[in-house]
Amino acid sequence: MSTTSLHPDEGYAFSEMTGVLAPHRGRGLSLALKLLAIRFVRSAGYERLITFHHPRNTSAIAMNRRLGFVDPSAERQPG
Protein backbone atom coordinates (compact mmCIF):
# COMPACT_ATOMS: atom_id res chain seq x y z
CA MET A 1 0.00 0.00 0.00
CA SER A 2 1.05 3.56 -0.54
CA THR A 3 -0.49 6.82 0.60
CA THR A 4 0.41 10.24 -0.78
CA SER A 5 -1.32 13.50 0.04
CA LEU A 6 -1.18 16.90 -1.63
CA HIS A 7 -0.80 20.08 0.41
CA PRO A 8 -1.33 23.01 -1.94
CA ASP A 9 -1.27 25.66 0.79
CA GLU A 10 2.17 24.49 1.88
CA GLY A 11 3.43 23.81 -1.65
CA TYR A 12 4.40 20.18 -1.20
CA ALA A 13 3.15 16.62 -1.39
CA PHE A 14 3.72 14.08 1.35
CA SER A 15 4.47 10.41 0.84
CA GLU A 16 2.84 9.26 4.04
CA MET A 17 3.39 5.55 3.88
CA THR A 18 4.69 2.83 1.63
CA GLY A 19 4.29 -0.66 2.95
CA VAL A 20 4.60 -4.19 1.67
CA LEU A 21 3.58 -7.32 3.56
CA ALA A 22 6.58 -9.24 4.86
CA PRO A 23 6.19 -12.29 2.57
CA HIS A 24 6.35 -10.02 -0.48
CA ARG A 25 9.30 -7.81 0.51
CA GLY A 26 12.52 -7.82 -1.46
CA ARG A 27 10.81 -7.95 -4.86
CA GLY A 28 10.92 -4.25 -5.71
CA LEU A 29 7.28 -3.57 -4.83
CA SER A 30 8.00 -0.66 -2.49
CA LEU A 31 10.21 0.93 -5.14
CA ALA A 32 7.42 0.55 -7.71
CA LEU A 33 4.91 2.11 -5.31
CA LYS A 34 7.23 5.02 -4.50
CA LEU A 35 7.85 5.63 -8.22
CA LEU A 36 4.09 5.70 -8.82
CA ALA A 37 3.76 8.23 -5.99
CA ILE A 38 6.45 10.40 -7.59
CA ARG A 39 4.67 10.18 -10.95
CA PHE A 40 1.35 11.15 -9.31
CA VAL A 41 2.92 14.14 -7.54
CA ARG A 42 4.60 15.38 -10.72
CA SER A 43 1.41 14.97 -12.75
CA ALA A 44 -0.39 17.08 -10.14
CA GLY A 45 2.13 19.86 -10.76
CA TYR A 46 4.14 19.56 -7.54
CA GLU A 47 7.91 19.88 -7.43
CA ARG A 48 8.42 18.94 -3.80
CA LEU A 49 7.65 15.54 -2.26
CA ILE A 50 8.60 14.85 1.32
CA THR A 51 8.61 11.63 3.32
CA PHE A 52 10.01 10.16 6.49
CA HIS A 53 11.03 6.75 7.70
CA HIS A 54 11.91 4.96 10.91
CA PRO A 55 15.59 5.64 11.66
CA ARG A 56 16.37 1.89 11.80
CA ASN A 57 14.62 1.05 8.52
CA THR A 58 17.81 0.87 6.49
CA SER A 59 16.14 -0.47 3.35
CA ALA A 60 13.64 2.43 3.27
CA ILE A 61 16.42 4.93 3.92
CA ALA A 62 18.52 3.49 1.10
CA MET A 63 15.58 3.47 -1.32
CA ASN A 64 14.58 7.04 -0.47
CA ARG A 65 18.15 8.28 -0.91
CA ARG A 66 18.47 6.42 -4.20
CA LEU A 67 15.31 8.23 -5.37
CA GLY A 68 16.77 11.62 -4.42
CA PHE A 69 15.17 12.25 -1.05
CA VAL A 70 17.43 14.10 1.36
CA ASP A 71 17.35 14.39 5.11
CA PRO A 72 15.92 17.74 6.28
CA SER A 73 19.08 18.44 8.27
CA ALA A 74 21.13 18.07 5.06
CA GLU A 75 18.93 20.61 3.27
CA ARG A 76 19.61 23.25 5.92
CA GLN A 77 23.39 22.96 5.83
CA PRO A 78 25.23 25.50 3.65
CA GLY A 79 27.18 24.31 0.66
C-alpha positions as CSV (number, residue, x, y, z in Angstrom):
1,M,0.0,0.0,0.0
2,S,1.0,3.6,-0.5
3,T,-0.5,6.8,0.6
4,T,0.4,10.2,-0.8
5,S,-1.3,13.5,0.0
6,L,-1.2,16.9,-1.6
7,H,-0.8,20.1,0.4
8,P,-1.3,23.0,-1.9
9,D,-1.3,25.7,0.8
10,E,2.2,24.5,1.9
11,G,3.4,23.8,-1.6
12,Y,4.4,20.2,-1.2
13,A,3.1,16.6,-1.4
14,F,3.7,14.1,1.4
15,S,4.5,10.4,0.8
16,E,2.8,9.3,4.0
17,M,3.4,5.5,3.9
18,T,4.7,2.8,1.6
19,G,4.3,-0.7,3.0
20,V,4.6,-4.2,1.7
21,L,3.6,-7.3,3.6
22,A,6.6,-9.2,4.9
23,P,6.2,-12.3,2.6
24,H,6.4,-10.0,-0.5
25,R,9.3,-7.8,0.5
26,G,12.5,-7.8,-1.5
27,R,10.8,-8.0,-4.9
28,G,10.9,-4.2,-5.7
29,L,7.3,-3.6,-4.8
30,S,8.0,-0.7,-2.5
31,L,10.2,0.9,-5.1
32,A,7.4,0.6,-7.7
33,L,4.9,2.1,-5.3
34,K,7.2,5.0,-4.5
35,L,7.8,5.6,-8.2
36,L,4.1,5.7,-8.8
37,A,3.8,8.2,-6.0
38,I,6.4,10.4,-7.6
39,R,4.7,10.2,-10.9
40,F,1.4,11.2,-9.3
41,V,2.9,14.1,-7.5
42,R,4.6,15.4,-10.7
43,S,1.4,15.0,-12.8
44,A,-0.4,17.1,-10.1
45,G,2.1,19.9,-10.8
46,Y,4.1,19.6,-7.5
47,E,7.9,19.9,-7.4
48,R,8.4,18.9,-3.8
49,L,7.6,15.5,-2.3
50,I,8.6,14.8,1.3
51,T,8.6,11.6,3.3
52,F,10.0,10.2,6.5
53,H,11.0,6.7,7.7
54,H,11.9,5.0,10.9
55,P,15.6,5.6,11.7
56,R,16.4,1.9,11.8
57,N,14.6,1.0,8.5
58,T,17.8,0.9,6.5
59,S,16.1,-0.5,3.4
60,A,13.6,2.4,3.3
61,I,16.4,4.9,3.9
62,A,18.5,3.5,1.1
63,M,15.6,3.5,-1.3
64,N,14.6,7.0,-0.5
65,R,18.2,8.3,-0.9
66,R,18.5,6.4,-4.2
67,L,15.3,8.2,-5.4
68,G,16.8,11.6,-4.4
69,F,15.2,12.2,-1.0
70,V,17.4,14.1,1.4
71,D,17.3,14.4,5.1
72,P,15.9,17.7,6.3
73,S,19.1,18.4,8.3
74,A,21.1,18.1,5.1
75,E,18.9,20.6,3.3
76,R,19.6,23.2,5.9
77,Q,23.4,23.0,5.8
78,P,25.2,25.5,3.7
79,G,27.2,24.3,0.7
